[in-house]
Amino acid sequence: MSELELQAESRHHDRVRDVLGDMRRATVQRLGMFEADYNEGTKNRGKGDVGPDHHLGYSMARRGVERLEQLADRDVPMFFGRLWFTSGSDYHLGRIHVADERDRSRPLVVDWRAPLAGRFYRASVHAPLEVTRRRRFGFQGSVLTGFEDEDLSAGEESGSELLAAEIERPRTGPMRDIVATIQPEQDELIRRDLDTTVCVQGAPGTGKTAVGLHRAAWLLYTYTQRLERSGMLVVGPNENFLRYIADVLPTLGEMAVWQVTVDRLTGAADAPGRDAPEAALIKHDARMVQVCERAVWSHLGHIDEPLVAPYEGIRWTLDVEDITHAVDRARAGTRTWEDGRKSLQRAVLDRLARQRETRIRQPADGRWVTAMKRHPVVKLFFDAAWPRLTANQVLRRLATDAAFRREVCRGVLSGDESELLRSIRTGAKASPADVLLLDEVQGHLTSLEPDKTYGHIVVDEAQDLSPMQCRAIARRSAAGSLTVLGDLAQGTTPWAAEDWGSQMRHLGHEEAEHTDLTIGYRVPGAIIDVANRVLPHLGVAVAPARSLRSEGSVDVVRCDDVVTAAADAVEEALAAEGLVGVIAPAGVLGAVRSVVPANERVELVPSGLAKGLEFDHVVLVEPAEVVAAFADGAEVPGAGLRHLYVALTRAVSRLTVVHAKPLPTEMTGADLPSPTRA
């Protein structure tokens, strides 16, 4: 590494930061000028003067705020790489595009999402993609400290120490972006086109969450106009997880993305009611789709009398056969109840209009058709044949009308299962599962408005979604596409998916491209080896992870007092860099909290909420109790062991297992470190 080159790169980095500041100030100035013009337009208006455009004002203000967020002065490098091409040109690559207004001949930094930047991740000696040299930069915070070069034209391609250091860099807060460390197989997934739905089965440490978020950022950059109209949504498993990933997209320059749990998306998060476990299982079950569909369409009326509507001295008549045919066609030709009702209205009124033309040789104008639509007999007919319905009305009847419930559940649920639906409540007493049923019934009644659907949805930890939750997401996808991420081995809910084929069918995208990520870049081999012992006992067919990291450590502490031993392990862990996570059963965590000193680098996490999180050092307390806490009454095979598998794979450097009770036999092995006694 040449010192002169390093100085030149440092000067370029300083220039980029200065230009970014100029861009930020120019944006503030433009916003100020627009605000002044807008405010002026509200004053001294004469008669007939056109006032300011409020919609334009809102749009400009929103865009201005978003642009300022993109240009925020964050403590991150201005660029992370540089490419030289056979053409003689070269480019620096960074998180956002930076150009000097005074010299538009070439950008100072190219956005990592640009097509040109893809070669940074994929170029190799065997497929150089016109790249002659690739440079990676090392930074301490936002200070440039060094660089490495690969001369692809000379056949140089070796492991990068800077790349390894960046991957292994200790955690200092929430999840960060991985633009500097994206691997070729990850880049391939990130850059799949908008119309492609991707399903990623990813083992721990393979970066599947990062892939999903970077794919969202890439899609927003590449398909800006389409996604500005249709929107982007990220669905995560819980609020803790969403807080953990919250900064990634803003760092990449994307703010206009709603990151939400499926319960927030559907309104189930605010439902105060609680179901018995067996009732919740039935309400989340895929068979409830058929029950809800029957509950809606069983309200079709039985037609046994002709329609006779006296008007203008003539009895306009449709016989039973004609009406039945119209009802059958409306039912067969529409997907939702409301569309079917409108279709039947059009068919009946069209038949009456044609009858008028035939009988009195006069066309039926709009006034006549409206009069017939409002005719009391016609209105009564529509209300009897195809009544107006609400989702609340349908669910209340399902809960309270025993004969109706038996009929719509016949052949789908057993008698005992159907009786559990008596617990359905609406309004102030509804449970989260009841809200999902309400959403499902509403989906059979009417389609969502376009402004409530999204052009692309990223779904993380998707293996934990129930069929009903999947369908709620699918309704909001409409004609859009999905990026579905998860790990069947980490499925811990009572309705966790057994395979991705079924799950994608519930999500409405059976045609999805399926990809397995098995190479771990973050979790060290020593930790993965322990987790892989548990994997065969989880009841799912997934490939074990392989780690590219040979360092890392696993320590086992056998003790009499796990609370004191956990506190000691935390104190020892704080001697090194990074975040420390203490994962324990909820019943033990309170006692541990009372003895662990308050420290911003330490987070105490119940074992049921550890999924998706990442720490440099994890102190796992009493694995046997983690297993036992989730094993009783669980519907998922090996549910307790799945929670253990999740807990074991949250560490990216060091794992300390503290226990007084014997370790679960599924995680022990000849190569497990000999326990030390606290």
C-alpha positions in Angstrom: 0.0 0.0 0.0 1.5 3.3 -1.1 1.5 6.1 1.4 1.1 8.6 -1.4 -1.9 6.8 -2.7 -3.4 6.6 0.8 -3.0 10.3 1.1 -4.7 10.9 -2.3 -7.6 8.6 -1.3 -7.9 10.5 2.0 -8.1 13.8 0.1 -10.8 12.4 -2.2 -12.7 11.2 0.9 -12.5 14.7 2.4 -13.7 16.3 -0.9 -16.6 13.9 -1.0 -17.6 14.9 2.5 -17.3 18.6 1.6 -19.4 18.1 -1.5 -22.0 16.2 0.5 -22.2 19.2 2.8 -22.7 21.5 -0.2 -25.5 19.2 -1.5 -27.1 19.4 1.9 -26.9 23.2 2.1 -28.3 23.5 -1.4 -31.2 21.3 -0.5 -32.0 23.5 2.5 -31.7 26.6 0.4 -34.1 25.2 -2.2 -36.6 24.2 0.5 -36.4 27.7 2.0 -37.0 29.3 -1.4 -40.0 27.1 -2.1 -41.4 27.7 1.4 -41.1 31.5 0.9 -42.8 31.3 -2.5 -45.5 29.1 -1.0 -46.1 31.4 2.0 -46.2 34.4 -0.4 -48.9 32.7 -2.4 -51.1 32.6 0.7 -50.9 36.4 1.2 -52.3 39.5 -0.6 -54.6 37.4 -2.8 -57.0 39.3 -4.9 -60.4 38.2 -6.2 -60.0 35.3 -8.6 -56.3 34.7 -7.7 -55.3 31.0 -7.5 -53.9 30.0 -4.1 -50.9 27.8 -3.5 -51.1 24.1 -4.4 -51.3 22.4 -1.1 -50.7 18.9 -2.6 -47.5 20.2 -4.3 -46.5 21.9 -1.0 -46.9 18.6 0.9 -45.0 16.7 -1.8 -42.1 19.1 -1.9 -41.8 19.2 1.9 -41.8 15.4 2.1 -39.2 15.0 -0.7 -37.1 17.7 1.0 -37.1 16.0 4.3 -36.3 12.6 2.7 -33.5 14.2 0.7 -32.0 15.8 3.8 -32.1 12.4 5.6 -30.3 10.9 2.6 -27.6 13.6 2.9 -27.3 13.4 6.7 -23.8 13.7 8.1 -23.4 10.2 9.5 -20.3 8.7 11.0 -19.8 6.3 8.1 -17.3 6.2 5.2 -18.1 8.1 2.1 -17.0 5.1 0.0 -15.9 1.6 0.6 -14.5 0.4 -2.8 -13.0 1.4 -6.1 -13.0 -0.2 -9.5 -10.7 0.2 -12.5 -12.0 -0.9 -15.9 -10.4 -2.0 -19.2 -11.7 1.2 -20.7 -9.3 3.2 -18.4 -12.1 4.6 -16.3 -12.4 4.2 -12.6 -15.1 4.8 -10.0 -15.4 5.0 -6.2 -18.4 3.2 -4.8 -20.4 4.2 -1.7 -23.9 4.2 -0.1 -25.3 7.1 -2.1 -24.4 8.9 -5.3 -22.3 12.1 -4.8 -21.5 14.5 -7.6 -19.9 18.0 -7.6 -22.2 20.5 -9.2 -19.2 22.4 -10.4 -17.8 19.4 -12.3 -20.5 17.2 -13.7 -18.0 15.2 -15.9 -18.0 12.3 -13.5 -19.5 11.4 -10.1 -17.2 11.5 -7.0 -19.0 8.4 -5.7 -21.3 5.9 -7.5 -24.2 4.5 -5.6 -23.7 0.8 -4.7 -27.0 0.0 -6.3 -26.0 1.2 -9.7 -25.5 -1.5 -12.4 -21.8 -0.6 -12.6 -21.4 -1.3 -8.9 -22.6 -4.8 -9.2 -19.3 -5.7 -10.7 -17.6 -4.9 -7.5 -19.3 -7.8 -5.8 -19.2 -10.3 -8.7 -16.0 -9.7 -10.7 -13.4 -12.5 -10.3 -10.3 -13.8 -12.0 -12.4 -16.2 -13.9 -15.1 -13.7 -14.8 -13.5 -10.2 -14.5 -16.5 -8.4 -16.1 -14.1 -5.8 -17.7 -12.7 -5.0 -14.2 -8.9 -4.8 -14.1 -8.4 -3.8 -10.4 -10.6 -3.8 -7.3 -9.8 -1.8 -4.2 -11.3 -2.2 -0.8 -10.9 0.5 1.9 -10.4 0.2 5.6 -11.9 2.7 7.9 -12.0 3.5 11.7 -15.4 5.2 12.0 -15.2 7.6 9.0 -11.4 7.9 9.0 -9.6 6.2 6.1 -6.9 3.9 7.5 -5.8 1.8 4.5 -6.7 -0.1 1.4 -6.1 -3.4 -0.4 -5.9 -4.0 -4.1 -6.7 -7.1 -6.3 -5.2 -7.0 -9.8 -7.7 -9.2 -11.6 -6.0 -8.7 -14.9 -2.8 -10.3 -13.5 -4.8 -13.2 -12.0 -4.7 -12.0 -8.4 -7.6 -13.1 -6.3 -7.0 -13.8 -2.6 -8.7 -13.5 0.7 -9.2 -9.9 1.8 -8.1 -9.1 5.4 -10.1 -5.8 5.2 -13.2 -7.7 4.1 -12.7 -10.3 6.9 -12.2 -7.5 9.5 -15.3 -5.7 8.3 -17.4 -8.8 8.6 -16.0 -9.6 12.1 -16.2 -6.0 13.3 -17.7 -5.9 16.8 -21.3 -4.7 17.2 -21.8 -1.3 18.7 -25.5 -0.9 18.3 -28.4 -1.9 16.1 -27.9 -3.8 12.8 -25.7 -2.0 10.2 -25.6 -2.2 6.5 -23.3 -4.7 4.6 -22.7 -2.7 1.4 -18.9 -3.2 1.8 -19.1 -7.0 2.4 -21.9 -8.2 0.1 -21.0 -11.7 -1.2 -21.6 -12.7 -4.9 -24.5 -15.1 -4.0 -26.0 -12.4 -1.8 -25.7 -9.8 -4.6 -27.4 -12.2 -7.0 -30.5 -12.2 -4.7 -30.4 -8.5 -4.0 -30.5 -7.6 -7.7 -33.3 -9.9 -8.8 -35.9 -7.9 -10.7 -39.0 -6.4 -9.2 -41.4 -8.9 -10.7 -39.5 -11.9 -9.2 -40.7 -13.3 -5.9 -37.7 -14.8 -4.0 -37.9 -17.2 -1.1 -34.6 -17.5 0.9 -34.0 -20.4 3.3 -31.1 -19.1 5.3 -29.1 -20.8 8.1 -27.9 -18.6 11.0 -25.3 -16.1 10.1 -25.8 -16.3 6.4 -27.0 -12.7 6.2 -30.6 -13.3 5.0 -32.0 -10.3 6.9 -29.3 -8.1 5.4 -30.0 -9.5 2.0 -33.7 -8.6 2.3 -33.1 -5.1 3.5 -30.5 -4.4 0.8 -32.8 -5.9 -1.8 -35.5 -3.4 -0.6 -33.0 -0.5 -1.0 -31.9 -1.8 -4.5 -35.5 -2.1 -5.7 -36.4 1.4 -4.5 -33.4 2.8 -6.4 -33.9 0.7 -9.6 -37.7 0.9 -9.8 -38.2 4.3 -8.3 -41.3 5.4 -10.2 -43.2 2.1 -9.9 -42.5 1.8 -6.2 -43.3 5.4 -5.5 -46.8 4.7 -6.7 -47.2 1.2 -5.2 -45.0 1.4 -2.1 -42.6 -0.9 -0.2 -43.3 -2.7 3.1 -41.0 -4.6 5.4 -42.7 -7.1 7.8 -40.7 -8.3 10.8 -41.5 -10.8 13.6 -41.7 -8.4 16.6 -41.0 -4.8 17.7 -37.7 -5.7 19.2 -36.5 -7.0 15.9 -37.8 -3.9 14.0 -35.8 -1.6 16.4 -32.7 -3.7 15.7 -33.0 -3.3 11.9 -34.5 0.3 11.9 -31.3 2.1 10.9 -30.3 0.0 7.9 -32.5 1.4 5.2 -32.0 5.1 6.3 -28.3 4.6 6.2 -28.7 3.3 2.6 -30.7 6.5 1.8 -34.2 5.0 1.9 -36.7 6.5 4.4 -40.1 5.9 2.7 -40.5 2.2 3.8 -42.9 1.1 6.5 -41.3 -1.4 8.8 -44.0 -3.2 10.7 -45.0 -6.5 12.4 -47.9 -8.5 10.9 -50.0 -7.8 14.0 -49.5 -4.0 13.5 -50.3 -4.4 9.8 -53.6 -6.1 10.5 -54.5 -4.3 13.7 -54.2 -7.5 15.8 -51.5 -5.8 18.0 -54.2 -3.7 19.6 -56.7 -6.5 20.2 -57.2 -6.8 24.0 -58.7 -10.3 24.0 -56.8 -13.5 24.7 -57.5 -17.0 23.3 -57.0 -20.3 24.9 -54.1 -22.0 23.1 -56.3 -24.6 21.4 -58.7 -21.8 20.2 -55.8 -19.8 18.8 -54.5 -22.8 17.0 -57.8 -23.3 15.2 -58.2 -19.7 14.3 -54.7 -19.6 12.7 -55.3 -22.9 10.9 -55.3 -23.0 7.1 -58.7 -24.7 7.2 -60.2 -21.5 8.5 -59.9 -20.1 4.9 -62.6 -22.6 3.8 -64.7 -21.9 6.9 -64.6 -18.1 6.4 -65.3 -18.5 2.7 -68.3 -20.7 3.4 -69.5 -18.4 6.1 -69.7 -15.5 3.6 -71.1 -17.3 0.6 -73.7 -19.3 2.5 -75.6 -16.0 2.8 -76.7 -16.3 -0.8 -80.5 -16.4 -0.8 -82.6 -19.2 -2.3 -84.7 -18.0 -5.3 -88.1 -19.7 -5.5 -90.3 -16.9 -6.8 -90.1 -14.7 -9.9 -89.2 -11.0 -9.7 -92.3 -8.9 -10.5 -91.7 -5.1 -10.4 -94.8 -3.0 -11.5 -93.6 0.3 -13.1 -95.2 2.7 -15.6 -98.3 0.5 -15.7 -96.3 -2.6 -16.7 -95.4 -5.6 -14.6 -91.7 -6.2 -15.4 -91.0 -9.8 -14.7 -88.0 -12.2 -14.5 -88.7 -15.8 -13.9 -86.9 -18.1 -11.4 -84.8 -19.8 -14.0 -83.5 -16.5 -15.4 -82.7 -15.1 -12.0 -81.0 -18.3 -10.8 -78.9 -18.3 -14.0 -77.9 -14.6 -13.3 -76.9 -15.5 -9.6 -74.9 -18.5 -10.7 -73.0 -16.5 -13.3 -72.3 -13.7 -10.8 -71.0 -16.2 -8.3 -68.8 -18.0 -10.8 -67.4 -14.8 -12.3 -66.4 -12.9 -9.2 -64.0 -13.5 -6.3 -65.5 -11.2 -3.7 -69.0 -10.9 -2.3 -69.4 -7.2 -3.1 -68.2 -7.6 -6.7 -70.7 -10.5 -7.1 -73.5 -8.3 -5.7 -72.6 -5.6 -8.2 -72.4 -8.1 -11.0 -75.9 -9.5 -10.2 -77.3 -6.0 -10.1 -75.9 -5.2 -13.5 -77.3 -8.5 -14.9 -80.8 -8.1 -13.5 -81.1 -4.5 -14.6 -79.7 -5.3 -18.0 -82.3 -8.1 -18.4 -85.1 -5.7 -17.4 -83.8 -3.0 -19.8 -83.8 -5.5 -22.7 -87.3 -6.6 -21.7 -88.4 -3.0 -22.0 -86.9 -2.6 -25.4 -88.6 -5.8 -26.5 -92.0 -5.2 -25.1 -92.6 -1.4 -25.8 -89.8 -0.8 -28.4 -88.2 1.9 -26.3 -84.6 2.0 -25.1 -84.1 2.1 -21.3 -82.3 5.4 -20.5 -80.3 6.1 -17.4 -83.3 7.6 -15.6 -85.4 4.4 -16.2 -82.5 2.1 -15.0 -82.0 4.2 -11.9 -85.7 4.1 -11.1 -85.7 0.3 -11.5 -82.6 0.0 -9.3 -84.4 1.9 -6.5 -87.8 0.1 -7.0 -88.8 -1.3 -3.6 -89.4 -4.8 -5.1 -86.1 -4.8 -6.8 -84.3 -3.6 -3.7 -86.0 -6.3 -1.6 -85.0 -8.9 -4.2 -81.3 -7.9 -4.1 -81.3 -7.9 -0.3 -82.9 -11.4 -0.2 -80.8 -12.9 -3.1 -77.5 -11.3 -2.3 -77.7 -9.3 1.0 -75.3 -6.6 2.2 -72.8 -8.1 4.6 -70.1 -6.9 7.0 -67.2 -8.9 8.4 -68.3 -8.3 11.9 -71.8 -9.6 11.1 -70.5 -12.8 9.6 -68.1 -13.5 12.5 -70.8 -12.8 15.1 -73.1 -15.3 13.4 -70.3 -17.9 13.2 -69.7 -17.5 17.0 -73.4 -17.4 18.1 -75.4 -19.4 15.6 -74.8 -23.1 16.4 -76.7 -24.4 13.3 -74.9 -22.0 11.0 -71.5 -22.9 12.6 -72.1 -26.6 12.2 -73.1 -26.2 8.5 -70.0 -24.1 7.5 -67.6 -26.2 9.4 -69.0 -29.6 8.2 -66.3 -31.7 6.7 -63.6 -29.1 7.5 -63.4 -29.0 11.3 -64.3 -31.7 13.8 -67.2 -31.0 16.1 -64.9 -30.1 19.0 -62.8 -27.9 16.8 -65.9 -26.0 15.5 -67.1 -25.4 19.1 -63.9 -23.5 19.7 -65.1 -20.9 17.3 -67.7 -19.9 19.9 -64.9 -17.9 21.4 -64.8 -15.5 18.5 -65.3 -11.9 19.5 -65.5 -8.7 17.6 -64.9 -5.1 18.6 -63.5 -4.3 22.1 -63.3 -8.0 23.1 -61.5 -9.4 20.0 -58.3 -11.4 20.3 -55.4 -11.0 17.8 -56.6 -14.2 16.1 -60.1 -12.8 15.9 -58.8 -9.8 14.1 -57.0 -12.1 11.6 -60.3 -13.9 11.0 -62.0 -10.5 10.5 -59.3 -9.6 7.9 -59.9 -13.0 6.2 -63.7 -12.5 6.0 -63.2 -9.0 4.8 -61.0 -10.3 2.1 -63.9 -12.5 0.9 -66.3 -9.6 1.0 -64.2 -7.0 -0.9 -60.8 -6.4 -2.3 -58.4 -3.9 -0.6 -58.2 -0.5 -2.1 -54.9 0.0 -4.1 -53.5 2.5 -1.6 -53.6 -0.3 1.0 -51.5 -2.7 -1.1 -47.8 -2.6 -1.9 -45.6 -3.2 -5.0 -43.1 -5.2 -3.0 -43.1 -6.7 0.5 -40.1 -8.1 2.4 -41.1 -10.7 4.9 -38.5 -11.7 7.5 -38.7 -14.7 9.8 -41.5 -15.9 7.6 -41.3 -19.5 8.9 -43.2 -18.3 12.0 -46.2 -17.0 10.2 -49.5 -18.8 10.4 -51.5 -19.5 7.3 -53.9 -16.8 8.2 -51.1 -14.3 8.8 -49.6 -15.2 5.5 -52.9 -14.6 3.7 -53.2 -11.2 5.4 -49.8 -10.3 3.9 -50.8 -11.8 0.5 -53.9 -9.5 0.3 -51.7 -6.5 0.8 -49.3 -7.7 -1.9 -52.0 -7.8 -4.6 -50.2 -7.7 -7.9 -46.9 -7.1 -6.2 -43.9 -9.3 -5.5 -42.3 -10.6 -2.3 -38.9 -11.3 -0.8 -39.5 -14.0 1.8 -36.7 -14.8 4.3 -36.5 -17.4 7.1 -35.1 -20.5 8.5 -37.4 -23.5 9.1 -35.1 -24.7 11.9 -36.0 -21.5 13.8 -39.7 -21.9 13.5 -41.0 -21.5 17.1 -44.6 -20.5 16.9 -47.3 -23.2 17.3 -48.2 -22.8 13.6 -44.6 -22.6 12.3 -44.2 -23.8 8.7 -42.9 -27.3 7.9 -41.9 -26.5 4.3 -41.6 -23.4 2.1 -43.8 -24.7 -0.7 -46.9 -24.6 1.6 -45.9 -21.3 3.1 -45.4 -19.6 -0.3 -48.9 -21.0 -1.3 -50.4 -19.2 1.7 -48.5 -16.1 0.8 -50.0 -16.3 -2.7 -46.8 -16.9 -4.6 -46.3 -20.5 -5.4 -44.1 -19.6 -8.3 -41.4 -18.1 -6.1 -37.7 -18.8 -6.8 -36.3 -20.8 -3.9 -32.7 -20.3 -2.7 -30.7 -21.9 0.2 -28.1 -19.8 2.0 -25.8 -22.2 4.0 -22.5 -20.3 4.2 -22.2 -18.4 7.5 -20.2 -15.2 7.4 -20.9 -13.9 10.9 -21.3 -16.9 13.3 -18.0 -18.7 13.9 -17.5 -22.4 13.2 -17.1 -23.3 16.9 -20.6 -21.9 17.6 -22.2 -23.3 14.5 -20.8 -26.8 15.3 -22.7 -26.8 18.6 -25.9 -25.5 17.0 -25.6 -28.1 14.2 -25.8 -30.9 16.9 -29.2 -29.7 17.8 -30.4 -29.3 14.1 -31.3 -33.0 13.4 -33.7 -33.0 16.3 -35.8 -30.1 15.1 -38.1 -32.0 12.7 -37.3 -30.0 9.6 -35.3 -30.9 6.5 -32.7 -28.1 6.1 -29.1 -28.2 5.3 -26.7 -27.5 8.2 -24.8 -24.2 8.1 -21.1 -24.0 7.2 -19.0 -21.1 8.6 -16.1 -19.4 6.9 -14.8 -18.2 10.2 -12.5 -20.5 12.1 -12.1 -18.2 15.1 -14.6 -17.8 17.9 -15.0 -19.6 21.2 -17.5 -21.6 23.2 -17.1 -21.9 27.0 -19.3 -24.0 29.2 -19.6 -23.1 32.9 -21.1 -25.7 35.2 -22.1 -24.0 38.5 -24.5 -24.2 41.5 -25.7 -20.6 41.2 -26.5 -19.6 37.6 -27.4 -16.0 38.5 -24.0 -15.3 40.0 -22.2 -17.2 37.3 -24.0 -15.3 34.6 -23.0 -11.9 36.2 -19.4 -13.1 36.3 -19.6 -14.1 32.6 -21.0 -10.7 31.7 -18.2 -8.9 33.6 -15.6 -11.0 31.8 -17.3 -10.4 28.4 -17.2 -6.6 28.9 -13.4 -6.8 28.9 -13.6 -7.2 25.1 -15.2 -5.0 22.5 -18.8 -5.3 21.3 -22.3 -6.0 22.6 -23.1 -8.6 25.2 -26.4 -10.4 25.1 -27.7 -12.4 28.1 -30.3 -14.9 26.9 -32.3 -16.7 29.5 -35.7 -18.2 30.2 -38.1 -15.4 31.3 -38.3 -16.9 34.8 -34.6 -16.7 35.3 -34.0 -13.4 33.6 -35.4 -11.2 36.4 -33.0 -12.6 38.9 -30.1 -12.2 36.5 -31.2 -8.6 35.8 -30.9 -7.8 39.5 -27.2 -8.7 39.6 -25.9 -7.6 36.2 -24.6 -4.0 36.3 -26.4 -1.5 34.1 -24.3 -1.0 30.9 -25.3 0.2 27.5 -23.3 -2.6 26.0 -25.4 -5.3 27.8 -28.9 -6.4 26.7 -30.9 -9.0 28.6 -33.2 -10.9 26.3 -35.9 -13.5 27.1 -35.1 -16.7 25.2 -38.5 -16.4 23.4 -37.5 -13.0 21.9 -34.0 -13.6 20.8 -34.7 -14.5 17.2 -33.1 -12.2 14.6 -30.8 -10.5 17.1 -27.1 -10.5 17.1 -24.4 -10.0 19.7 -20.6 -10.2 19.8 -20.7 -12.3 23.1 -23.8 -14.2 24.2 -24.2 -15.6 27.8 -26.8 -18.3 27.5 -28.2 -19.2 30.9 -29.6 -22.7 31.7 -30.3 -24.3 28.3 -32.3 -27.1 29.9 -34.9 -24.5 31.1 -35.0 -22.9 27.7 -36.0 -26.2 26.2 -38.5 -27.0 29.0 -40.1 -23.6 28.9 -41.4 -24.1 25.4 -41.8 -27.9 25.3 -45.0 -28.3 27.3 -48.1 -28.5 25.2 -46.2 -27.3 22.1 -47.7 -28.2 18.7 -44.4 -27.9 16.8 -42.1 -30.9 17.1 -39.1 -30.0 19.2 -40.3 -26.4 19.9 -38.1 -26.1 23.0 -35.1 -27.3 21.1 -35.8 -24.8 18.4 -35.7 -22.0 20.9 -32.4 -23.4 22.1 -31.1 -23.5 18.5 -32.0 -19.8 18.1 -30.3 -18.9 21.3 -27.1 -20.8 20.4 -26.8 -18.9 17.1 -27.1 -15.3 18.3 -23.3 -14.9 19.0 -20.9 -13.7 16.3 -17.7 -14.1 18.3 -18.0 -15.8 21.7 -20.6 -18.0 23.5 -20.7 -18.7 27.2 -23.1 -21.4 28.4 -23.9 -21.2 32.1 -25.9 -24.1 33.7 -26.6 -25.8 36.9 -29.0 -28.4 35.4 -27.6 -31.1 33.0 -27.3 -29.8 29.5 -29.8 -31.1 26.9 -28.3 -34.3 25.4 -29.0 -32.9 21.9 -26.3 -30.2 22.3 -23.6 -32.2 24.0 -20.8 -33.9 22.1 -17.3 -35.1 22.4 -15.9 -31.9 21.2 -17.9 -29.6 23.5 -15.5 -27.7 25.8 -15.0 -29.3 29.2 -17.0 -27.3 31.7 -15.3 -25.0 34.1 -16.8 -24.4 37.5 -17.8 -20.9 38.6 
